[in-house]
């Protein structure tokens, strides 16, 4: 993509266009006033500008009548006359969005001529100019991504966050352009912004040839970029030629590619058991349990409008409130059972209830507690910090188990001998089943979506969940159960 333009070319289109819309084509006075305006823009003479406005108050309005023209703001942007350009921006803001006959806006011209102070002035007055598309669909953000000015790139992103999603006529994002031009610092700035605004799906977007950023990095041996992207993007995505980044790299058998081949070889080993699927292939599959949950809650599995998100959030919140109230009530009842505790030296701290009633109470109360906790688990899975909530659920269940074991009345009979170990085993068992099943359902769901070769946000999984967390938890539960059994 080329942003080069002949900066010495200044069109007379405006004067001709103004004549066409009612001004006399033979008026030498009109031609002179536009020449004077052009000269004032070249010199940055603000006083002369207001003098010309005094002669013709509508002099700046005539430029709006022509779709493509060289305005005084274009001229000032080329010459670096910052104060003159800012004055024009205030007087006639529409001039900043006009394209000249070469397809460039004033902000494009300021960037091409490295007038950074003027670019920042444009952003301060109208931040939407960062997204204005010029020749080839290129925005100022695309231009800065190509030149690699990391500081200015960050300021442009903050001024207009939506500009990160803009595409050129070749369907290239600013990230494509930065990588293609080997601008490593610009790439890191863009990547940091994408992570912070949670738009990682941009990294999987494809250009007109179906190449993602990872394909481009592989084709030009950008090993550092490949290392960074290895665990973020879909490394097995295919371009329009049906090639993955590995295929592109293997096509270069030159010895100058050994490091990149090593990177992709490790990626291939890590993803050997996976395969990509198309969007159509994904849509043909049956709904996962997570998607069925979303349907029950009224959540959309693929997209979510702002209005619908409010309604579904209220529905989820209502269910969560009820589940939390039940969990709180049952937990408190477990700590303070009906009838209280036995006083005195013998059997102190035990439930005063008859042992059969006590065991029935513990079973029903424990069932209500675990059921409410299961509802909470199902609703919060996938939300921020959900793993910490999982750990809290496990800890709360074990704490309730300890309470039950402490307050259950002693009974030197066969029933009592069998009942206590069953309770000790049952609660950790059911907690483990709840966490294991929901955890595995979530893992299967996220991995199935991550294999879809499509750049939509719902198919981008920024958080990878490893089953090792669950096995660690199961080990802790088993150790706790063995500890209690050894003290029975």
KAGIPE-V926144 format. One record per pair of residues at least 4 apart in sequence whose ideal C-beta (glycine too) atoms are under 6 Angstrom apart, sorted by the first residue. I is the first residue (numbers start at 1). J is the second residue. Records with the same first field share a line. If there is no record, write none. Layout:
I->J ; J
This chain:
1->136
3->112 ; 143
5->102 ; 104
7->78
10->70
11->70 ; 101
13->17 ; 66 ; 69
14->63 ; 66 ; 69
15->34
17->65 ; 66
18->23 ; 62
19->23 ; 25
21->65
23->30
33->56
36->52
37->52 ; 72
40->45 ; 48 ; 49
41->72 ; 75 ; 76
42->75 ; 79
44->81 ; 84
46->84 ; 87
52->59
53->59
60->92
63->69 ; 71
64->94
68->99 ; 101
70->74 ; 100
71->95 ; 98
73->85 ; 88 ; 95 ; 106
74->100 ; 106 ; 109
76->81 ; 84 ; 85
77->85 ; 106 ; 109 ; 110
78->109 ; 113
80->115
81->85
82->117 ; 118 ; 121
85->118
86->121
88->95
89->93 ; 96 ; 125
96->106 ; 129
97->132
99->103 ; 105
100->104
103->134 ; 135
104->108 ; 109 ; 134
105->132 ; 134
107->122 ; 129 ; 140
108->134
110->115 ; 118 ; 119
111->119 ; 140 ; 143
122->129
123->127 ; 159
127->159 ; 160
130->140 ; 141 ; 156 ; 159 ; 160 ; 163
131->139 ; 160 ; 163 ; 166
133->137 ; 139
134->138
136->168 ; 169
137->168 ; 169
138->142 ; 168
139->166
141->156 ; 163 ; 174
142->174 ; 177
144->149 ; 152 ; 153 ; 156
145->174 ; 177 ; 178 ; 186
146->177 ; 181
148->183 ; 186
149->153
150->185 ; 186 ; 189
153->186 ; 189
154->189
157->193
167->171
168->172
170->207 ; 208
171->207 ; 208
172->176 ; 177 ; 207
173->202 ; 205
174->190
175->190 ; 213
176->180 ; 207 ; 213
178->183 ; 186 ; 187 ; 190
179->187 ; 213 ; 216 ; 217 ; 225
180->216
194->199 ; 202
200->460 ; 462
201->455 ; 457 ; 460
203->213 ; 233
204->212 ; 233 ; 234 ; 455
205->455
206->210 ; 212
207->211
209->239 ; 240
210->239 ; 240
211->215 ; 216 ; 239
212->237
214->229 ; 233 ; 245
215->239 ; 245
217->222 ; 225 ; 226
218->245 ; 248 ; 249
219->248
221->257 ; 260
223->259 ; 260
226->263
229->233
230->267
235->267
236->244 ; 276
237->453
238->242 ; 244
239->243
243->247 ; 248
246->264
249->260 ; 261 ; 264
252->257
257->261
261->265
274->451
276->451 ; 453
277->281 ; 282 ; 451 ; 452
279->454
282->452
287->291 ; 292
288->445
289->441
290->445
291->301
294->299 ; 301
297->312 ; 315 ; 316
298->312 ; 315
299->312
300->304
302->458
304->308 ; 309
309->313
316->379
320->379
323->372 ; 375 ; 376
326->372
327->369 ; 372 ; 373
330->365 ; 368 ; 369
333->365
334->365 ; 400 ; 403
335->403
337->351
339->352 ; 353
340->352
341->349
342->347 ; 348 ; 350 ; 352
344->348
350->409
351->358 ; 407 ; 409
353->357 ; 358
355->409 ; 411
358->409
359->419
361->365
362->366 ; 404
370->430
373->393
374->434
377->438
380->386 ; 389
381->386 ; 438 ; 442
390->435
394->431 ; 473
397->431
398->480
401->427
404->423
411->416
415->419
422->426
424->484
425->429
428->477 ; 481
432->436 ; 474 ; 477
433->437
435->439
436->470
439->470
443->465
446->461
449->459
450->461
452->459
454->459
